[in-house]
Amino acid sequence: MKINISKVSKLANIILTDEEKTTFEQQLSEILNYIEKLNELDTKDILPTSQVTDLENVIREDKTKPSLEQENVLSNTKSKHNGFFKTKAVLSELL
């Protein structure tokens, strides 16, 4: 199966060299070819397996609790504004 690695790298916002494009295109093609081989297997009588270790998720009940006092939380910061932490812009470089 042929992959357009330039399109994939553009969608992923990854800059690749020509050498990397060649390498990754070959690797992705090999992976997809292997998956195609797996799709040829007859799995009609095979039961689905979602967990092989017999472990189960332990889920606790979601309970509300009183949170910390805002004044107490902000007591150790030098940078606060209107009752919130004040920080430098985090997303400005992305825009």
MIDRENPA-305122 format. One record per residue (C-alpha): residue in one letter; x, y, z. Coordinates in nm, 3 decimals. Layout:
% residues N
A, X, Y, Z
...
This chain:
% residues 95
M, 0.000, 0.000, 0.000
K, 0.139, 0.342, -0.097
I, 0.134, 0.623, 0.158
N, 0.156, 0.994, 0.079
I, 0.395, 1.075, 0.363
S, 0.409, 1.444, 0.266
K, 0.036, 1.476, 0.328
V, 0.058, 1.281, 0.655
S, 0.346, 1.496, 0.783
K, 0.158, 1.813, 0.687
L, -0.154, 1.694, 0.874
A, 0.062, 1.609, 1.177
N, 0.246, 1.942, 1.146
I, 0.583, 1.763, 1.131
I, 0.865, 1.885, 0.909
L, 1.055, 1.594, 0.754
T, 1.367, 1.582, 0.543
D, 1.353, 1.400, 0.208
E, 1.549, 1.114, 0.366
E, 1.301, 1.088, 0.655
K, 1.009, 1.097, 0.413
T, 1.156, 0.805, 0.219
T, 1.224, 0.606, 0.536
F, 0.884, 0.669, 0.695
E, 0.697, 0.608, 0.372
Q, 0.861, 0.267, 0.343
Q, 0.801, 0.181, 0.708
L, 0.434, 0.284, 0.702
S, 0.378, 0.092, 0.380
E, 0.529, -0.222, 0.537
I, 0.306, -0.184, 0.844
L, -0.009, -0.142, 0.635
N, 0.087, -0.439, 0.416
Y, 0.123, -0.651, 0.728
I, -0.219, -0.539, 0.850
E, -0.363, -0.637, 0.512
K, -0.218, -0.986, 0.561
L, -0.383, -1.004, 0.904
N, -0.715, -0.907, 0.747
E, -0.692, -1.219, 0.529
L, -0.710, -1.447, 0.834
D, -1.036, -1.628, 0.898
T, -1.144, -1.522, 1.247
K, -1.508, -1.624, 1.213
D, -1.495, -1.884, 1.495
I, -1.255, -1.691, 1.720
L, -1.410, -1.527, 2.025
P, -1.310, -1.166, 2.090
T, -1.060, -1.115, 2.369
S, -1.054, -0.784, 2.545
Q, -0.872, -0.882, 2.867
V, -0.639, -1.178, 2.907
T, -0.524, -1.128, 3.266
D, -0.864, -1.145, 3.438
L, -0.794, -0.808, 3.598
E, -1.089, -0.577, 3.642
N, -1.109, -0.201, 3.659
V, -1.150, -0.074, 4.011
I, -1.374, 0.227, 3.995
R, -1.448, 0.437, 4.299
E, -1.762, 0.632, 4.350
D, -1.728, 0.995, 4.248
K, -1.786, 1.200, 4.562
T, -1.761, 1.573, 4.605
K, -1.544, 1.712, 4.881
P, -1.482, 2.063, 5.000
S, -1.186, 2.216, 4.819
L, -0.910, 2.433, 4.960
E, -0.983, 2.791, 5.047
Q, -0.889, 3.021, 4.759
E, -0.705, 3.262, 4.987
N, -0.500, 2.976, 5.133
V, -0.412, 2.837, 4.789
L, -0.293, 3.175, 4.663
S, -0.101, 3.261, 4.981
N, 0.240, 3.145, 4.852
T, 0.232, 3.310, 4.510
K, 0.362, 3.654, 4.421
S, 0.166, 3.663, 4.096
K, -0.209, 3.676, 4.137
H, -0.486, 3.877, 3.980
N, -0.854, 3.894, 4.078
G, -0.829, 3.580, 4.290
F, -0.646, 3.367, 4.030
F, -0.287, 3.268, 3.959
K, -0.126, 3.506, 3.711
T, 0.103, 3.344, 3.450
K, 0.268, 3.432, 3.124
A, 0.067, 3.351, 2.812
V, 0.097, 2.980, 2.736
L, -0.056, 2.965, 2.387
S, 0.077, 3.289, 2.239
E, 0.354, 3.109, 2.042
L, 0.103, 2.876, 1.882
L, -0.113, 3.153, 1.739
